[in-house]
């Protein structure tokens, strides 16, 4: 059970946010209000409120960041969002209406049952979705140039360096910091024991969340190593250090991500990086359909995993088996899902006990909110990658090199949503920032308009756009 200090930290965070907005730029304050809150506030700790969403380490920083943004944002005319973005945003916000209306019946077992959804839950569900998506809306409005993209990478690197200290302490002493500070352990301790040692958890939900954050920090540093030659020596040393920290997190997923994505950001052009991120996005977006149709070679994947690590392969097979059962259950209410109260889970028909496990974010969303909710959520996360890849064709590589690196981090996060549920507020912030950057690129005429044939080439002055032609 959380101690008094845990609740005090939640209550004090708005004051921390005010301090950040008074001392930093709006972009910097937004980043550290959201990212800092995610990293240091107590997990699995909520302030129970009637009807309204329960404030926790996600809701409180999101609201603080949005209010601070409204108070300090530059005053300029707001431009309309693209139609596709408005559609998926509306879908994400309004799907709870369909979910509640189609789940007004109880789920009964031989012994007991699960309660129906109630109309009183509608305002809370819609409001909760709005608060969850606030970082996306802030990112879309605020992070629109390459300098702001760079701020995101630098923030990840700096946060990773600071957070590596408690991470290494837990690797050496066992994951106890949350117990020391907030008075409780937030997960099953045996899951923090891997490969003859400990994986850190610090103040996050699970060791896998810490490992993926370590990947984000290491990848951001590697990206800066490529993009900022004048700081190459420093960034090289920091990259090596953060890679060691990543390996010590003992997560095969996170290590696989860095092995796959680091060469892309180091050796390929930003335009190619953006295209690869878009390919990942479309694959993840259609993953449930491919999985349900049996087009994902799960057997081959399990065999490959067994050739590397038999223990992890057993875990993977267990997950895949559970996914099959959850998919079958979700298919009974495909459009708006089963709603809350654990109705999306597979239960024993006699006792009502939960059977199996649920891990991936995609199957959680599909089971709770159905295809409408899934397309709304994943549409917001994937549409920025499609938009960036589309606009990148018409711009110089230097105009989106930092954005392409952020796109790769988001693409890796999308992949991680298949086995895990690592959808965090900073993920939404990155997605919104990429959507805003892509829209800003679309508003700029990258190449000069054609000059009428009546004017010979030698008779006119060359424009800056002609002198600095896009490369790649």
FIDO-946462 format. One record per residue (C-alpha): x, y, z; residue in three letters. Coordinates in steps of 0.001 Angstrom, whole numbers, plus 500000, padded with zeros to 6 digits. Example, Ala and Ser with C-alpha at 12.3 -4.5 7.8 and 13.67 -1.06 7.14 Angstrom:
BEGIN
512300495500507800ALA/513670498940507140SER/
//
This chain:
BEGIN
500000500000500000UNK/501408503451499131UNK/502594505558502050UNK/501665509164502779UNK/504662510469500852UNK/503385508774497677UNK/500104510687497822UNK/501951513848498785UNK/504079513576495643UNK/500959513389493485UNK/499539516469495191UNK/502789518436494960UNK/503409517779491259UNK/501247520716490095UNK/503551523019492087UNK/506575521393490450UNK/504928522019487099UNK/504389525708487912UNK/508063526002488837UNK/509107524383485548UNK/506924526703483468UNK/508346529732485280UNK/511965528690484775UNK/512030526909481395UNK/510715527508477921UNK/507204526260477247UNK/508558523281475299UNK/511070522410478013UNK/508485522712480777UNK/506042520489478886UNK/508701517826478332UNK/509854517699481931UNK/506373517957483435UNK/505293514889481462UNK/508527512894481347UNK/509603513810484871UNK/506206512915486292UNK/506247509572484528UNK/509708508723485859UNK/509482509831489504UNK/505838509798490617UNK/504590506661492416UNK/503159503869490255UNK/499864502107491007UNK/498832505017493225UNK/495596506921492625UNK/493472509481494416UNK/489959508039494321UNK/487349510499493072UNK/483643509849492465UNK/482596509730488782UNK/485756511517487555UNK/488945509710486406UNK/491229508914489334UNK/494313511197489314UNK/497584509268489053UNK/501102509645487618UNK/499661509940484103UNK/496607512137484592UNK/498151514738486912UNK/501228515567484749UNK/499099515570481581UNK/496658518113483013UNK/499466520233484463UNK/501320520260481142UNK/498191521232479228UNK/497240524050481598UNK/500809525334481541UNK/500825525173477760UNK/497566527144477537UNK/498956529785479892UNK/502322530245478169UNK/501836529243474522UNK/502693531781471824UNK/499632533728470730UNK/499096532996467060UNK/496229531932464874UNK/495324528281465218UNK/495342526278462015UNK/492902523500461351UNK/494001519920461814UNK/493971517650458750UNK/490682515846458196UNK/492190512382458774UNK/493645513506462103UNK/490313514983463201UNK/488521511760462295UNK/490774509432464293UNK/490811511896467199UNK/487004511957467251UNK/486973508172467031UNK/489348507897469986UNK/487347510323472130UNK/483832509110471293UNK/484242505320471105UNK/483359504988474833UNK/479798505991473903UNK/479402502907471723UNK/481238500752474251UNK/478894501680477089UNK/475718501429474997UNK/476601497935473744UNK/477588496592477171UNK/474578497338479348UNK/474157493618480058UNK/475992491667482800UNK/478389488807482070UNK/477126485810484033UNK/478914482657485182UNK/477601479604486974UNK/478805481265490164UNK/478503485046490129UNK/479253487355487233UNK/480569490734486080UNK/478506493927486280UNK/477179495747483213UNK/478513499075482033UNK/476432502011483250UNK/475500505304481600UNK/477082507174484492UNK/480468505886483269UNK/480190507745479956UNK/481450511188481068UNK/484344509667482987UNK/485391507433480067UNK/485325510264477525UNK/487133512619479904UNK/489759509961480631UNK/490460509534476905UNK/490729513307476506UNK/493253513559479344UNK/495262510631477958UNK/495566512321474549UNK/496526515763475926UNK/500281515238475295UNK/499450514511471647UNK/497489517756471337UNK/500278519728473014UNK/502922518146470802UNK/500923518908467669UNK/500585522586468557UNK/503986523238470119UNK/506669520999468591UNK/506695522050464945UNK/510323522674464003UNK/513575520755464044UNK/514804522536467152UNK/511855521188469132UNK/512516517695467733UNK/516072518004468994UNK/514757519007472442UNK/512912515680472635UNK/516062513693471846UNK/518204515663474292UNK/515569515259477014UNK/515546511485476543UNK/519335511374476723UNK/519473513552479852UNK/516661511654481568UNK/518337508349480740UNK/521626509490482246UNK/519976510638485479UNK/517689507607485741UNK/520585505236485119UNK/521814505887488675UNK/518817504315490475UNK/518647501686487739UNK/522219500569488417UNK/521584500630492161UNK/518707498198491700UNK/520717495977489365UNK/523285495651492134UNK/521106495585495270UNK/517726494328493921UNK/514700496470492966UNK/513856498123496278UNK/513829501890495634UNK/510052502130495297UNK/509744500289498623UNK/512209502660500289UNK/510566505806498930UNK/506871504987498507UNK/506460502064500891UNK/505375499255498556UNK/506519497063495680UNK/504496497663492544UNK/504722494260490850UNK/505658490599491261UNK/509218490452492576UNK/510044487180490821UNK/509530488873487437UNK/512404491231488288UNK/514822488280488490UNK/516440487389485174UNK/519649485708484008UNK/521054485222487496UNK/520500488817488585UNK/517960491604488904UNK/516312493876486378UNK/515536497415487611UNK/512023498769487998UNK/512592502018489993UNK/509257503951489911UNK/507758502448486754UNK/505117499769486267UNK/507437496884485391UNK/511034496121484564UNK/510111495930480872UNK/508973499561481005UNK/512342500560482456UNK/514135498549479777UNK/512190500228476995UNK/512907503637478484UNK/516593502663478544UNK/516275501827474837UNK/514720505234474135UNK/517521507026475976UNK/520289504985474327UNK/518764505375470872UNK/518323509133471312UNK/522008509421472243UNK/523053507330469237UNK/520904509548467010UNK/522620512659468392UNK/525958510946467760UNK/525045510823464055UNK/523331514202463812UNK/525791516376465762UNK/529356515724464565UNK/530753518554466696UNK/529812516596469848UNK/530707513173468510UNK/533276512203471138UNK/530997513052474063UNK/527958511397472518UNK/529970508303471637UNK/531010507796475259UNK/527484508461476511UNK/526096506002473953UNK/528426503256475153UNK/527443503917478761UNK/523700503874478058UNK/524049500728475949UNK/525663498990478928UNK/522784500161481134UNK/520324498849478542UNK/521934495399478526UNK/521855495334482333UNK/518072495813482185UNK/517968492183480988UNK/515220492582478408UNK/515593490705475131UNK/512950492945473542UNK/514762496176474326UNK/518118494809473162UNK/516512493597469935UNK/515105497079469328UNK/518512498721469650UNK/520146496100467417UNK/517537496694464711UNK/517108500457464910UNK/520573501794465797UNK/522096500892462386UNK/519149502576460662UNK/519706505917462368UNK/523494505655462010UNK/523810504725458352UNK/520603505512456437UNK/519321508850455192UNK/516498510571457097UNK/514152510038454150UNK/514743506289454305UNK/514338506359458086UNK/510940508038457721UNK/509839505483455130UNK/510893502537457288UNK/509035504013460259UNK/505910504273458095UNK/506288500630457012UNK/506472499588460669UNK/503394501708461389UNK/501234500092458710UNK/502348496617459830UNK/501452497271463471UNK/498180498969462514UNK/496982495857460685UNK/498577493360463081UNK/495297492261464754UNK/493702491557461366UNK/496765489630460218UNK/496897487771463534UNK/493228486874463410UNK/493535485654459815UNK/496456483402460743UNK/498894485298458512UNK/501421485896461296UNK/503850482918461405UNK/503624482438465159UNK/505060478924464968UNK/508167480069463125UNK/508577482961465554UNK/508344480602468535UNK/510885478218466984UNK/513297481076466340UNK/512918482259469936UNK/513548478709471178UNK/516808478580469241UNK/517990481629471184UNK/516513481131474660UNK/514314478152475552UNK/512958479783478729UNK/511889482954476912UNK/510419480833474104UNK/508159479137476637UNK/506956482541477811UNK/506342483599474204UNK/504304480479473414UNK/502235481063476558UNK/501557484642475447UNK/500580483593471928UNK/498168480989473285UNK/496539483598475499UNK/496306486017472573UNK/494372483407470581UNK/491854483029473408UNK/491550486799473895UNK/491085487353470152UNK/488290484788470088UNK/486646486533473042UNK/487057489991471453UNK/485512488754468206UNK/482203488257470033UNK/481870492050470345UNK/484162493290467585UNK/483099496893467034UNK/483065498509470488UNK/484544495768472676UNK/483527494513476092UNK/484204497624478162UNK/485698497656481644UNK/485280495645484853UNK/487530492915483356UNK/484793492005480872UNK/487432491925478112UNK/489273489038479782UNK/488708485297479366UNK/487018483791482423UNK/486237480305483623UNK/482534479775482802UNK/481924478117486163UNK/483872480097488740UNK/484433483295486765UNK/488156483198487553UNK/490430484924485041UNK/492101482373482772UNK/495520483168481293UNK/497277486531481037UNK/497036489712479006UNK/500108491702477987UNK/500040493461474617UNK/498444496885474373UNK/496803496003471059UNK/494785493132472514UNK/493881495187475606UNK/492475497988473438UNK/490760495588471040UNK/489097493731473913UNK/487935496833475790UNK/487064499215472938UNK/486778497006469853UNK/487878497928466345UNK/486602501494466633UNK/488695502107469728UNK/491701500330468248UNK/491631502337465023UNK/491170505549467009UNK/494134504875469293UNK/496489503333466762UNK/495406505817464117UNK/496636508686466278UNK/499944506884466842UNK/500560505817463227UNK/499132508699461180UNK/502055511040462067UNK/504513508491460649UNK/502566508226457390UNK/502363512016457145UNK/506073512535457827UNK/507074509977455189UNK/504746511601452650UNK/506040515144453213UNK/509691514072453454UNK/509819513509449694UNK/509602517242449049UNK/512074518559451602UNK/515808518679452150UNK/517150515983454464UNK/518412518559456957UNK/514875519889457463UNK/513624516740459216UNK/516678514761460354UNK/515747515032464056UNK/512101514269463283UNK/513155511093461455UNK/515018509917464567UNK/511931510556466713UNK/509882508648464125UNK/512121505607464586UNK/511663505724468368UNK/507907505881467885UNK/508071502988465408UNK/509995500889467940UNK/507402501788470568UNK/504647500596468229UNK/506412497259467827UNK/506720496984471603UNK/502955497450471947UNK/502493494000470407UNK/504031491983473287UNK/503786494691475965UNK/501687497710476959UNK/504414500372476983UNK/502127503178475806UNK/503250506064478011UNK/502539509823477997UNK/505854510530476259UNK/504748508230473419UNK/501721510468472887UNK/503927513566473051UNK/506257512182470360UNK/503320511241468138UNK/501775514694468453UNK/505125516378467831UNK/505649514350464653UNK/502126515174463486UNK/502813518865464045UNK/506211518724462355UNK/504770516910459338UNK/501953519445459073UNK/504447522315459269UNK/506483520698456497UNK/503335520357454416UNK/502638524071454834UNK/506022524999453370UNK/506651525077449633UNK/509864523113449524UNK/510789523831445936UNK/510484527187444141UNK/507675527578441668UNK/508538527189438017UNK/509548530395436240UNK/507670531198433007UNK/509462530163429853UNK/509457533779428647UNK/512258534532431092UNK/515520532878430025UNK/517483531158432811UNK/520458533525432453UNK/518225536599432860UNK/516895535876436325UNK/518483535714439755UNK/518843532302441343UNK/516779531819444493UNK/518051530379447727UNK/515917527279447148UNK/517762526629443891UNK/521150527142445508UNK/520338524660448261UNK/518527521911446434UNK/517157518996448444UNK/519459516011448536UNK/518584512344448638UNK/
//
